[in-house]
Amino acid sequence: MHRLTVLYPPPADEAHFRDYYVNTHLPLAAKLPGLVQSQYSFDVASLAGQSKYFAVFHADFESAEAMASALGSEEGKAVSADVPNYASGGVELIHYPLS
């Protein structure tokens, strides 16, 4: 299993982010080919004080190759192109194999 994690710093408009993310962006992400499961949270906390992230998203794929294929697909391109519509604070993407 391979995981893509998207970390979102605080946006300029948290209410807009939440509404757009749940009602528009997540339905787009759900169409990613090969997506095994996904999870998200708006309640990101840090053990070392205030978190530098507002939200987090995890998407699991069978392999790194399946993830790369999904991100390069038409659906993946649509998901990527949609990010500026709600994530005014930008994003940080990381990925890794799960053990």
C-alpha positions in Angstrom: 0.0 0.0 0.0 1.2 3.5 -0.8 -0.1 6.7 0.8 -0.3 10.3 -0.6 -0.7 12.9 2.2 -1.7 16.4 1.4 -1.0 19.0 4.1 -2.8 22.3 4.0 -1.5 25.4 5.8 -4.2 27.8 7.1 -6.2 29.4 4.3 -7.3 33.0 4.2 -11.0 32.0 4.5 -11.4 28.8 6.6 -15.2 28.7 6.1 -14.8 28.8 2.3 -12.1 26.1 2.4 -14.3 23.8 4.5 -17.4 24.2 2.3 -15.6 24.0 -1.0 -13.4 21.1 0.0 -16.2 18.9 1.2 -18.8 19.8 -1.5 -16.5 20.2 -4.5 -13.0 19.0 -4.1 -13.5 15.7 -2.2 -16.0 14.4 -4.8 -13.4 15.1 -7.5 -10.7 13.2 -5.5 -13.1 10.3 -5.0 -12.9 9.7 -8.8 -9.2 9.1 -8.8 -8.5 5.8 -10.5 -7.2 3.1 -8.2 -8.0 5.0 -5.0 -8.4 2.4 -2.3 -9.5 4.7 0.5 -9.2 8.3 1.6 -9.5 10.2 4.8 -9.4 13.9 5.8 -9.4 16.1 8.9 -9.8 19.8 9.7 -8.7 19.2 13.3 -4.9 19.0 12.9 -3.0 19.4 16.1 0.7 19.4 17.0 2.3 17.8 20.1 4.8 20.7 20.1 2.2 23.6 20.2 0.2 25.2 17.4 0.2 23.2 14.2 1.3 24.9 11.0 -1.4 22.9 9.2 -5.1 23.6 9.0 -6.2 20.3 7.3 -4.8 17.0 6.1 -5.9 14.5 3.4 -4.7 10.9 3.0 -5.2 8.8 -0.2 -4.2 5.2 -0.3 -3.2 3.3 -3.5 -2.0 -0.3 -4.1 1.4 0.9 -5.1 3.5 4.0 -5.9 2.9 3.2 -9.6 -0.9 3.2 -9.1 -0.6 6.6 -7.3 1.5 8.1 -10.1 -0.9 6.8 -12.7 -3.9 8.3 -10.8 -2.2 11.6 -10.4 -1.3 11.7 -14.1 -4.9 10.7 -15.2 -7.5 13.2 -16.4 -9.2 12.9 -13.0 -5.8 13.6 -11.3 -5.2 16.6 -13.4 -8.7 17.9 -12.5 -8.0 17.4 -8.8 -4.7 19.3 -9.1 -6.2 22.1 -11.1 -9.0 22.6 -8.5 -6.6 23.2 -5.5 -6.2 27.0 -6.1 -10.0 27.4 -5.8 -9.9 26.8 -2.0 -6.3 26.4 -0.7 -5.1 30.0 -0.6 -2.4 28.9 1.9 -0.9 26.4 -0.6 -0.3 22.7 -0.1 2.5 20.3 0.8 2.4 16.8 -0.8 4.3 13.9 0.5 4.0 10.2 -0.3 5.4 7.0 1.2 4.9 3.2 1.4 2.9 1.8 4.3 4.2 -1.1 6.3 
